[in-house]
Amino acid sequence: MLAISTGASDGLGSTILGLAVAGAVLLAAGPVRTDRLAGRVMAATGRVVAVGLVLVGIWLAIQGVREV
């Protein structure tokens, strides 16, 4: 989502690069086995990503208010 929203002001190149990085991370995380340790690591990673998404959402909201 961040790649798409920044691409609106930065151009198509940054959007495609951001989407490629996001796709690569998604493909790398897909085949991870879910044994006990991997499950905990994936849960912790999910929490970190969730915090990052909240921060990006706040940043985008502030940026949207400034643009108006």
TIRO-2110 file (N, C-alpha, C; in Angstrom, 1 decimal):
// TIRO-2110
0.8, -1.2, 0.0, N, 1, A
0.0, 0.0, 0.0, CA, 1, A
0.9, 1.3, 0.0, C, 1, A
2.0, 1.2, 0.8, N, 2, A
2.9, 2.3, 0.8, CA, 2, A
3.5, 2.6, -0.6, C, 2, A
3.8, 1.5, -1.3, N, 3, A
4.4, 1.6, -2.6, CA, 3, A
3.5, 2.3, -3.6, C, 3, A
2.2, 1.9, -3.5, N, 4, A
1.2, 2.5, -4.4, CA, 4, A
1.0, 4.0, -4.1, C, 4, A
0.9, 4.3, -2.8, N, 5, A
0.6, 5.7, -2.4, CA, 5, A
1.8, 6.6, -2.7, C, 5, A
3.0, 6.2, -2.5, N, 6, A
4.1, 7.0, -2.8, CA, 6, A
4.3, 7.1, -4.3, C, 6, A
3.9, 6.1, -5.1, N, 7, A
4.1, 6.2, -6.5, CA, 7, A
3.2, 7.3, -7.1, C, 7, A
2.2, 7.7, -6.4, N, 8, A
1.4, 8.7, -7.0, CA, 8, A
2.1, 10.0, -7.1, C, 8, A
3.1, 10.3, -6.2, N, 9, A
3.9, 11.5, -6.3, CA, 9, A
5.3, 11.3, -6.8, C, 9, A
5.8, 10.1, -6.7, N, 10, A
7.2, 9.8, -7.1, CA, 10, A
7.4, 9.2, -8.5, C, 10, A
6.3, 8.7, -9.0, N, 11, A
6.4, 8.2, -10.4, CA, 11, A
6.2, 6.7, -10.4, C, 11, A
6.2, 6.1, -11.6, N, 12, A
5.9, 4.7, -11.8, CA, 12, A
7.1, 3.8, -11.4, C, 12, A
8.3, 4.3, -11.5, N, 13, A
9.5, 3.5, -11.1, CA, 13, A
9.5, 3.1, -9.7, C, 13, A
9.2, 4.0, -8.8, N, 14, A
9.2, 3.7, -7.4, CA, 14, A
8.1, 2.8, -7.0, C, 14, A
7.0, 2.9, -7.7, N, 15, A
5.8, 2.1, -7.4, CA, 15, A
6.1, 0.6, -7.8, C, 15, A
6.7, 0.4, -9.0, N, 16, A
7.0, -0.9, -9.4, CA, 16, A
8.1, -1.5, -8.5, C, 16, A
9.1, -0.8, -8.1, N, 17, A
10.1, -1.3, -7.2, CA, 17, A
9.6, -1.7, -5.9, C, 17, A
8.7, -0.9, -5.3, N, 18, A
8.1, -1.2, -4.1, CA, 18, A
7.2, -2.4, -4.1, C, 18, A
6.5, -2.6, -5.2, N, 19, A
5.6, -3.7, -5.4, CA, 19, A
6.5, -5.0, -5.6, C, 19, A
7.6, -4.9, -6.3, N, 20, A
8.5, -6.0, -6.5, CA, 20, A
9.1, -6.5, -5.2, C, 20, A
9.5, -5.5, -4.3, N, 21, A
10.1, -5.9, -3.0, CA, 21, A
9.0, -6.5, -2.2, C, 21, A
7.8, -6.0, -2.1, N, 22, A
6.7, -6.6, -1.4, CA, 22, A
6.4, -8.0, -1.9, C, 22, A
6.4, -8.2, -3.2, N, 23, A
6.1, -9.5, -3.7, CA, 23, A
7.2, -10.5, -3.4, C, 23, A
8.4, -10.1, -3.4, N, 24, A
9.6, -10.9, -3.1, CA, 24, A
9.5, -11.4, -1.6, C, 24, A
9.2, -10.5, -0.7, N, 25, A
9.0, -10.8, 0.7, CA, 25, A
7.9, -11.8, 0.9, C, 25, A
6.8, -11.6, 0.2, N, 26, A
5.6, -12.5, 0.3, CA, 26, A
6.0, -13.9, -0.2, C, 26, A
6.7, -14.0, -1.3, N, 27, A
7.1, -15.3, -1.8, CA, 27, A
8.1, -15.9, -1.0, C, 27, A
9.0, -15.2, -0.3, N, 28, A
10.0, -15.8, 0.6, CA, 28, A
9.3, -16.3, 1.9, C, 28, A
8.3, -15.6, 2.3, N, 29, A
7.7, -16.0, 3.6, CA, 29, A
6.7, -17.2, 3.4, C, 29, A
6.2, -17.4, 2.2, N, 30, A
5.2, -18.4, 1.9, CA, 30, A
5.6, -19.8, 2.2, C, 30, A
6.8, -20.3, 1.8, N, 31, A
7.2, -21.7, 2.1, CA, 31, A
7.7, -22.0, 3.5, C, 31, A
7.7, -21.0, 4.4, N, 32, A
8.2, -21.3, 5.7, CA, 32, A
7.4, -22.3, 6.4, C, 32, A
8.1, -23.3, 7.0, N, 33, A
7.5, -24.4, 7.7, CA, 33, A
6.9, -23.8, 9.0, C, 33, A
5.8, -24.4, 9.5, N, 34, A
5.2, -23.8, 10.7, CA, 34, A
5.4, -24.8, 11.9, C, 34, A
6.6, -25.2, 12.1, N, 35, A
6.9, -25.9, 13.3, CA, 35, A
6.8, -25.0, 14.5, C, 35, A
7.2, -25.4, 15.7, N, 36, A
7.0, -24.6, 16.9, CA, 36, A
7.8, -23.3, 16.8, C, 36, A
9.1, -23.3, 16.5, N, 37, A
9.9, -22.1, 16.4, CA, 37, A
9.5, -21.2, 15.3, C, 37, A
9.3, -21.8, 14.1, N, 38, A
8.9, -21.0, 13.0, CA, 38, A
7.6, -20.3, 13.2, C, 38, A
6.7, -21.0, 13.9, N, 39, A
5.4, -20.3, 14.2, CA, 39, A
5.5, -19.1, 15.1, C, 39, A
6.4, -19.2, 16.1, N, 40, A
6.7, -18.1, 17.0, CA, 40, A
7.4, -17.0, 16.2, C, 40, A
8.3, -17.3, 15.4, N, 41, A
9.0, -16.3, 14.6, CA, 41, A
8.0, -15.5, 13.7, C, 41, A
7.1, -16.3, 13.0, N, 42, A
6.2, -15.7, 12.1, CA, 42, A
5.2, -14.8, 12.9, C, 42, A
4.8, -15.3, 14.1, N, 43, A
3.9, -14.5, 14.9, CA, 43, A
4.5, -13.2, 15.3, C, 43, A
5.8, -13.3, 15.7, N, 44, A
6.5, -12.0, 16.1, CA, 44, A
6.7, -11.1, 14.9, C, 44, A
7.0, -11.7, 13.8, N, 45, A
7.2, -10.9, 12.6, CA, 45, A
5.8, -10.2, 12.2, C, 45, A
4.7, -10.9, 12.4, N, 46, A
3.4, -10.3, 12.1, CA, 46, A
3.1, -9.2, 13.0, C, 46, A
3.5, -9.3, 14.2, N, 47, A
3.3, -8.2, 15.2, CA, 47, A
4.1, -6.9, 14.8, C, 47, A
5.3, -7.2, 14.4, N, 48, A
6.2, -6.0, 13.9, CA, 48, A
5.6, -5.4, 12.7, C, 48, A
5.2, -6.2, 11.8, N, 49, A
4.6, -5.7, 10.5, CA, 49, A
3.3, -4.9, 10.8, C, 49, A
2.5, -5.4, 11.8, N, 50, A
1.3, -4.7, 12.1, CA, 50, A
1.6, -3.3, 12.7, C, 50, A
2.6, -3.2, 13.6, N, 51, A
3.0, -1.9, 14.1, CA, 51, A
3.4, -1.0, 13.0, C, 51, A
4.2, -1.5, 12.1, N, 52, A
4.7, -0.7, 10.9, CA, 52, A
3.5, -0.2, 10.1, C, 52, A
2.5, -1.1, 9.9, N, 53, A
1.3, -0.7, 9.1, CA, 53, A
0.5, 0.4, 9.8, C, 53, A
0.4, 0.3, 11.1, N, 54, A
-0.3, 1.4, 11.8, CA, 54, A
0.5, 2.7, 11.7, C, 54, A
1.8, 2.7, 11.8, N, 55, A
2.6, 3.9, 11.7, CA, 55, A
2.5, 4.5, 10.3, C, 55, A
2.5, 3.6, 9.3, N, 56, A
2.4, 4.1, 7.9, CA, 56, A
1.0, 4.7, 7.7, C, 56, A
0.0, 4.1, 8.3, N, 57, A
-1.4, 4.7, 8.2, CA, 57, A
-1.5, 6.0, 8.8, C, 57, A
-0.9, 6.2, 9.9, N, 58, A
-0.9, 7.5, 10.6, CA, 58, A
-0.1, 8.5, 9.8, C, 58, A
1.0, 8.1, 9.2, N, 59, A
1.8, 9.0, 8.4, CA, 59, A
1.1, 9.4, 7.1, C, 59, A
0.4, 8.5, 6.5, N, 60, A
-0.4, 8.8, 5.3, CA, 60, A
-1.6, 9.7, 5.6, C, 60, A
-2.2, 9.5, 6.8, N, 61, A
-3.3, 10.4, 7.2, CA, 61, A
-2.8, 11.8, 7.4, C, 61, A
-1.6, 12.0, 8.1, N, 62, A
-1.0, 13.3, 8.3, CA, 62, A
-0.7, 13.9, 7.0, C, 62, A
-0.1, 13.2, 6.1, N, 63, A
0.3, 13.7, 4.8, CA, 63, A
-0.9, 14.1, 4.0, C, 63, A
-2.0, 13.4, 4.1, N, 64, A
-3.2, 13.7, 3.4, CA, 64, A
-3.8, 15.0, 3.9, C, 64, A
-3.7, 15.2, 5.2, N, 65, A
-4.3, 16.5, 5.8, CA, 65, A
-3.4, 17.7, 5.4, C, 65, A
-2.1, 17.5, 5.3, N, 66, A
-1.2, 18.6, 4.9, CA, 66, A
-1.4, 19.0, 3.5, C, 66, A
-1.8, 18.0, 2.6, N, 67, A
-2.0, 18.2, 1.2, CA, 67, A
-3.2, 19.1, 0.9, C, 67, A
-4.2, 19.0, 1.8, N, 68, A
-5.4, 19.7, 1.6, CA, 68, A
-5.2, 21.1, 1.9, C, 68, A
END
